[in-house]
Structures are given as structure tokens and as C-alpha cells.
Amino acid sequence: NLTDGEIRELGERKESFYRKLYRPHLKTMNGLVPFLEKAKELGISMAVATAAGNQNIQFILEGLKIKSFFDAIVGAEDIQKGKPDPEIFLKSAQRLQVSPEDCLVFEDSRFGIEAANRAGMKAVLLTTSLQPEDLGAQPALMLAVKDFADHNIQTVL
């Protein structure tokens, strides 16, 4: 029997605990920073598209010192529908002022790959929680890698 305000307050407290507990474990995925540096050097516009809230987005991007690589950030507060709906990716493309078919999504979830496909974008699967064979047919999927240090990742740049 909680009010909407009480639910929001409890959610904010939970996320605050998460940030406090996770801070000592915060680190980039293997090869991410060199990949971002190379993409920036090549003039590739990049966005973050995540279902996380603004405070958690800032916590991660600033904590990892990678915020400066991104030209747009789209989070939970910016969308109405979550993945597998393509809204988050389409809004990211719009903010970058690029066509969806010119976008490449890096995802680690089934719904994320499906959303990329529905947005008309290509996708790279980061195999942190599933393998390509777990996805079934996904025309968007062009590559699966363990992390950004995988030698195949250079082909996408």
C-alpha cells in the first residue's frame, strides 16, 4: 500500500546503495578505452543508450572517465518503451543526426539485439551473458565478441 512517491523514494535509496556498493568494483570492459579512442580518432559519433536512470548513467560514465567519448546519452527518462522496442536506439540515432541504417549497436542482451534489429541497425553481441546461438535468427547480428579486446572488433571500425 505504498504511494507512488514512497515507491520512487525506495527506488532511489536502492540505487544509491547500489552505487555505494559497486563503486570499488567499477572498471571498464577489457579493450573498451582503446576502442573508444580509435572510434573518436576516426570521427565516429557515439551514443550511450541504456535503460539506466540518469544518476546511474553519470555514476558509470564519470566513474570510468569515459563520458567525453559520447556525443549523446539516452536513458530511461528519455523513452516511453523499453527494449525490445527500438525507441531508445532510434532516439540515439536522432540525437546523433545519423540514419538508423548507419548505426552499429553493441549489446549484451536478447532484447537489445532484437531492438537493434527492429530499429534497422546492425549489432555486435558482447557475450557476457549469452552466446549467438541463444538468440535464434537475428538479421542485425554481424559479430559476437567476448570484449572490446577481441581482434575481430577492429573490423567494425
Phi and psi restraints in degrees (value plus and minus 20) as a CYANA .aco file:
   2 LEU   PHI    -107.0   -67.0
   2 LEU   PSI     128.2   168.2
   3 THR   PHI     -98.6   -58.6
   3 THR   PSI     145.4   185.4
   4 ASP   PHI     -78.4   -38.4
   4 ASP   PSI     -60.0   -20.0
   5 GLY   PHI     -83.6   -43.6
   5 GLY   PSI     -61.2   -21.2
   6 GLU   PHI     -86.7   -46.7
   6 GLU   PSI     -59.3   -19.3
   7 ILE   PHI     -83.6   -43.6
   7 ILE   PSI     -64.0   -24.0
   8 ARG   PHI     -81.4   -41.4
   8 ARG   PSI     -64.0   -24.0
   9 GLU   PHI     -83.1   -43.1
   9 GLU   PSI     -62.9   -22.9
  10 LEU   PHI     -84.3   -44.3
  10 LEU   PSI     -59.9   -19.9
  11 GLY   PHI     -81.6   -41.6
  11 GLY   PSI     -62.9   -22.9
  12 GLU   PHI     -85.5   -45.5
  12 GLU   PSI     -59.0   -19.0
  13 ARG   PHI     -84.0   -44.0
  13 ARG   PSI     -62.6   -22.6
  14 LYS   PHI     -80.2   -40.2
  14 LYS   PSI     -65.7   -25.7
  15 GLU   PHI     -86.2   -46.2
  15 GLU   PSI     -54.9   -14.9
  16 SER   PHI     -84.4   -44.4
  16 SER   PSI     -62.2   -22.2
  17 PHE   PHI     -81.8   -41.8
  17 PHE   PSI     -63.4   -23.4
  18 TYR   PHI     -76.5   -36.5
  18 TYR   PSI     -69.1   -29.1
  19 ARG   PHI     -82.6   -42.6
  19 ARG   PSI     -59.9   -19.9
  20 LYS   PHI     -85.7   -45.7
  20 LYS   PSI     -65.2   -25.2
  21 LEU   PHI     -91.5   -51.5
  21 LEU   PSI     -53.8   -13.8
  22 TYR   PHI    -104.9   -64.9
  22 TYR   PSI     -42.4    -2.4
  23 ARG   PHI     -67.5   -27.5
  23 ARG   PSI     -65.7   -25.7
  24 PRO   PHI     -87.9   -47.9
  24 PRO   PSI     -36.3     3.7
  25 HIS   PHI    -121.3   -81.3
  25 HIS   PSI     -18.4    21.6
  26 LEU   PHI     -88.0   -48.0
  26 LEU   PSI     100.0   140.0
  27 LYS   PHI    -176.0  -136.0
  27 LYS   PSI     135.5   175.5
  28 THR   PHI     -97.9   -57.9
  28 THR   PSI     136.1   176.1
  29 MET   PHI     -86.2   -46.2
  29 MET   PSI     125.8   165.8
  30 ASN   PHI     -72.2   -32.2
  30 ASN   PSI     105.2   145.2
  31 GLY   PHI      64.2   104.2
  31 GLY   PSI     -23.3    16.7
  32 LEU   PHI     -82.7   -42.7
  32 LEU   PSI     -70.6   -30.6
  33 VAL   PHI     -82.3   -42.3
  33 VAL   PSI     -67.3   -27.3
  34 PRO   PHI     -79.8   -39.8
  34 PRO   PSI     -56.6   -16.6
  35 PHE   PHI     -83.0   -43.0
  35 PHE   PSI     -66.7   -26.7
  36 LEU   PHI     -83.3   -43.3
  36 LEU   PSI     -60.5   -20.5
  37 GLU   PHI     -81.5   -41.5
  37 GLU   PSI     -64.5   -24.5
  38 LYS   PHI     -86.1   -46.1
  38 LYS   PSI     -62.3   -22.3
  39 ALA   PHI     -82.5   -42.5
  39 ALA   PSI     -62.7   -22.7
  40 LYS   PHI     -84.4   -44.4
  40 LYS   PSI     -63.4   -23.4
  41 GLU   PHI     -78.6   -38.6
  41 GLU   PSI     -55.2   -15.2
  42 LEU   PHI    -102.3   -62.3
  42 LEU   PSI     -21.5    18.5
  43 GLY   PHI      59.0    99.0
  43 GLY   PSI       3.2    43.2
  44 ILE   PHI    -104.0   -64.0
  44 ILE   PSI     103.3   143.3
  45 SER   PHI     -93.4   -53.4
  45 SER   PSI     120.7   160.7
  46 MET   PHI    -155.1  -115.1
  46 MET   PSI     127.4   167.4
  47 ALA   PHI    -152.5  -112.5
  47 ALA   PSI     135.6   175.6
  48 VAL   PHI    -123.1   -83.1
  48 VAL   PSI     107.9   147.9
  49 ALA   PHI    -147.1  -107.1
  49 ALA   PSI      83.8   123.8
  50 THR   PHI    -160.9  -120.9
  50 THR   PSI     130.2   170.2
  51 ALA   PHI     -99.1   -59.1
  51 ALA   PSI     -20.3    19.7
  52 ALA   PHI     -90.0   -50.0
  52 ALA   PSI     137.3   177.3
  53 GLY   PHI     -99.8   -59.8
  53 GLY   PSI     145.2   185.2
  54 ASN   PHI     -76.9   -36.9
  54 ASN   PSI     -62.0   -22.0
  55 GLN   PHI     -83.8   -43.8
  55 GLN   PSI     -60.5   -20.5
  56 ASN   PHI     -91.1   -51.1
  56 ASN   PSI     -55.1   -15.1
  57 ILE   PHI     -81.7   -41.7
  57 ILE   PSI     -68.6   -28.6
  58 GLN   PHI     -83.6   -43.6
  58 GLN   PSI     -60.7   -20.7
  59 PHE   PHI     -75.4   -35.4
  59 PHE   PSI     -67.5   -27.5
  60 ILE   PHI     -91.7   -51.7
  60 ILE   PSI     -72.9   -32.9
  61 LEU   PHI     -84.0   -44.0
  61 LEU   PSI     -61.8   -21.8
  62 GLU   PHI     -95.6   -55.6
  62 GLU   PSI     -58.4   -18.4
  63 GLY   PHI     -82.8   -42.8
  63 GLY   PSI     -54.7   -14.7
  64 LEU   PHI    -110.6   -70.6
  64 LEU   PSI     -25.1    14.9
  65 LYS   PHI      38.5    78.5
  65 LYS   PSI      25.0    65.0
  66 ILE   PHI    -143.4  -103.4
  66 ILE   PSI     -16.6    23.4
  67 LYS   PHI     -78.0   -38.0
  67 LYS   PSI     -55.9   -15.9
  68 SER   PHI     -85.6   -45.6
  68 SER   PSI     -35.7     4.3
  69 PHE   PHI     -96.4   -56.4
  69 PHE   PSI     -39.0     1.0
  70 PHE   PHI    -123.3   -83.3
  70 PHE   PSI     115.1   155.1
  71 ASP   PHI    -111.6   -71.6
  71 ASP   PSI     -36.0     4.0
  72 ALA   PHI    -172.2  -132.2
  72 ALA   PSI     129.9   169.9
  73 ILE   PHI    -154.6  -114.6
  73 ILE   PSI     106.1   146.1
  74 VAL   PHI    -143.8  -103.8
  74 VAL   PSI     101.8   141.8
  75 GLY   PHI    -144.6  -104.6
  75 GLY   PSI    -191.1  -151.1
  76 ALA   PHI     -75.8   -35.8
  76 ALA   PSI     -57.4   -17.4
  77 GLU   PHI     -90.8   -50.8
  77 GLU   PSI     -33.3     6.7
  78 ASP   PHI    -115.9   -75.9
  78 ASP   PSI     -25.8    14.2
  79 ILE   PHI    -148.8  -108.8
  79 ILE   PSI     141.7   181.7
  80 GLN   PHI    -121.8   -81.8
  80 GLN   PSI     -51.8   -11.8
  81 LYS   PHI    -143.0  -103.0
  81 LYS   PSI     118.8   158.8
  82 GLY   PHI    -108.8   -68.8
  82 GLY   PSI     151.2   191.2
  83 LYS   PHI     -80.8   -40.8
  83 LYS   PSI     119.9   159.9
  84 PRO   PHI    -107.4   -67.4
  84 PRO   PSI     -15.3    24.7
  85 ASP   PHI     -83.0   -43.0
  85 ASP   PSI     119.9   159.9
  86 PRO   PHI    -101.1   -61.1
  86 PRO   PSI     -17.5    22.5
  87 GLU   PHI     -70.2   -30.2
  87 GLU   PSI     -66.1   -26.1
  88 ILE   PHI     -83.0   -43.0
  88 ILE   PSI     -57.9   -17.9
  89 PHE   PHI     -95.9   -55.9
  89 PHE   PSI     -58.1   -18.1
  90 LEU   PHI     -86.0   -46.0
  90 LEU   PSI     -58.7   -18.7
  91 LYS   PHI     -86.9   -46.9
  91 LYS   PSI     -57.2   -17.2
  92 SER   PHI     -83.4   -43.4
  92 SER   PSI     -65.7   -25.7
  93 ALA   PHI     -80.9   -40.9
  93 ALA   PSI     -61.9   -21.9
  94 GLN   PHI     -81.0   -41.0
  94 GLN   PSI     -64.7   -24.7
  95 ARG   PHI     -87.0   -47.0
  95 ARG   PSI     -50.3   -10.3
  96 LEU   PHI    -102.1   -62.1
  96 LEU   PSI     -31.1     8.9
  97 GLN   PHI      40.8    80.8
  97 GLN   PSI      26.8    66.8
  98 VAL   PHI    -150.3  -110.3
  98 VAL   PSI     135.7   175.7
  99 SER   PHI     -93.9   -53.9
  99 SER   PSI     123.1   163.1
 100 PRO   PHI     -74.1   -34.1
 100 PRO   PSI     -57.9   -17.9
 101 GLU   PHI     -88.4   -48.4
 101 GLU   PSI     -32.1     7.9
 102 ASP   PHI    -116.4   -76.4
 102 ASP   PSI     -11.9    28.1
 103 CYS   PHI    -123.2   -83.2
 103 CYS   PSI     131.0   171.0
 104 LEU   PHI    -147.9  -107.9
 104 LEU   PSI     105.1   145.1
 105 VAL   PHI    -122.4   -82.4
 105 VAL   PSI     115.7   155.7
 106 PHE   PHI    -125.4   -85.4
 106 PHE   PSI      99.6   139.6
 107 GLU   PHI    -157.9  -117.9
 107 GLU   PSI     135.1   175.1
 108 ASP   PHI    -145.0  -105.0
 108 ASP   PSI      -7.7    32.3
 109 SER   PHI    -150.6  -110.6
 109 SER   PSI     134.6   174.6
 110 ARG   PHI     -80.2   -40.2
 110 ARG   PSI     -67.5   -27.5
 111 PHE   PHI     -85.2   -45.2
 111 PHE   PSI     -53.1   -13.1
 112 GLY   PHI     -87.2   -47.2
 112 GLY   PSI     -63.2   -23.2
 113 ILE   PHI     -84.7   -44.7
 113 ILE   PSI     -61.7   -21.7
 114 GLU   PHI     -83.3   -43.3
 114 GLU   PSI     -60.8   -20.8
 115 ALA   PHI     -83.3   -43.3
 115 ALA   PSI     -60.7   -20.7
 116 ALA   PHI     -81.6   -41.6
 116 ALA   PSI     -64.6   -24.6
 117 ASN   PHI     -79.5   -39.5
 117 ASN   PSI     -66.7   -26.7
 118 ARG   PHI     -86.9   -46.9
 118 ARG   PSI     -44.2    -4.2
 119 ALA   PHI    -103.4   -63.4
 119 ALA   PSI     -27.9    12.1
 120 GLY   PHI      60.5   100.5
 120 GLY   PSI       4.6    44.6
 121 MET   PHI    -128.9   -88.9
 121 MET   PSI     138.3   178.3
 122 LYS   PHI    -107.3   -67.3
 122 LYS   PSI     140.8   180.8
 123 ALA   PHI    -161.7  -121.7
 123 ALA   PSI     129.5   169.5
 124 VAL   PHI    -134.5   -94.5
 124 VAL   PSI     106.5   146.5
 125 LEU   PHI    -108.5   -68.5
 125 LEU   PSI     105.0   145.0
 126 LEU   PHI    -111.2   -71.2
 126 LEU   PSI      94.6   134.6
 127 THR   PHI    -102.6   -62.6
 127 THR   PSI      30.1    70.1
 128 THR   PHI     -99.8   -59.8
 128 THR   PSI     -48.5    -8.5
 129 SER   PHI    -153.5  -113.5
 129 SER   PSI     -29.1    10.9
 130 LEU   PHI    -175.2  -135.2
 130 LEU   PSI     145.1   185.1
 131 GLN   PHI    -130.9   -90.9
 131 GLN   PSI     140.7   180.7
 132 PRO   PHI     -74.5   -34.5
 132 PRO   PSI     -57.7   -17.7
 133 GLU   PHI     -87.0   -47.0
 133 GLU   PSI     -36.5     3.5
 134 ASP   PHI     -96.3   -56.3
 134 ASP   PSI     -34.7     5.3
 135 LEU   PHI    -109.3   -69.3
 135 LEU   PSI     -43.7    -3.7
 136 GLY   PHI      55.5    95.5
 136 GLY   PSI    -180.6  -140.6
 137 ALA   PHI     -94.2   -54.2
 137 ALA   PSI      99.4   139.4
 138 GLN   PHI    -157.2  -117.2
 138 GLN   PSI      77.7   117.7
 139 PRO   PHI     -78.3   -38.3
 139 PRO   PSI     -45.1    -5.1
 140 ALA   PHI     -90.3   -50.3
 140 ALA   PSI     -46.5    -6.5
 141 LEU   PHI     -91.2   -51.2
 141 LEU   PSI      97.3   137.3
 142 MET   PHI    -130.4   -90.4
 142 MET   PSI     -37.4     2.6
 143 LEU   PHI    -183.0  -143.0
 143 LEU   PSI     128.2   168.2
 144 ALA   PHI    -147.5  -107.5
 144 ALA   PSI     110.4   150.4
 145 VAL   PHI    -157.1  -117.1
 145 VAL   PSI     133.3   173.3
 146 LYS   PHI     -91.8   -51.8
 146 LYS   PSI     -61.4   -21.4
 147 ASP   PHI    -181.4  -141.4
 147 ASP   PSI    -195.6  -155.6
 148 PHE   PHI     -99.0   -59.0
 148 PHE   PSI     -23.8    16.2
 149 ALA   PHI    -107.4   -67.4
 149 ALA   PSI     -29.9    10.1
 150 ASP   PHI     -76.7   -36.7
 150 ASP   PSI     111.4   151.4
 151 HIS   PHI     -82.6   -42.6
 151 HIS   PSI     -45.0    -5.0
 152 ASN   PHI     -89.6   -49.6
 152 ASN   PSI     -40.7    -0.7
 153 ILE   PHI     -84.8   -44.8
 153 ILE   PSI     -48.2    -8.2
 154 GLN   PHI     -84.0   -44.0
 154 GLN   PSI     -45.1    -5.1
 155 THR   PHI     -85.5   -45.5
 155 THR   PSI     -47.2    -7.2
 156 VAL   PHI     -96.0   -56.0
 156 VAL   PSI     -43.1    -3.1
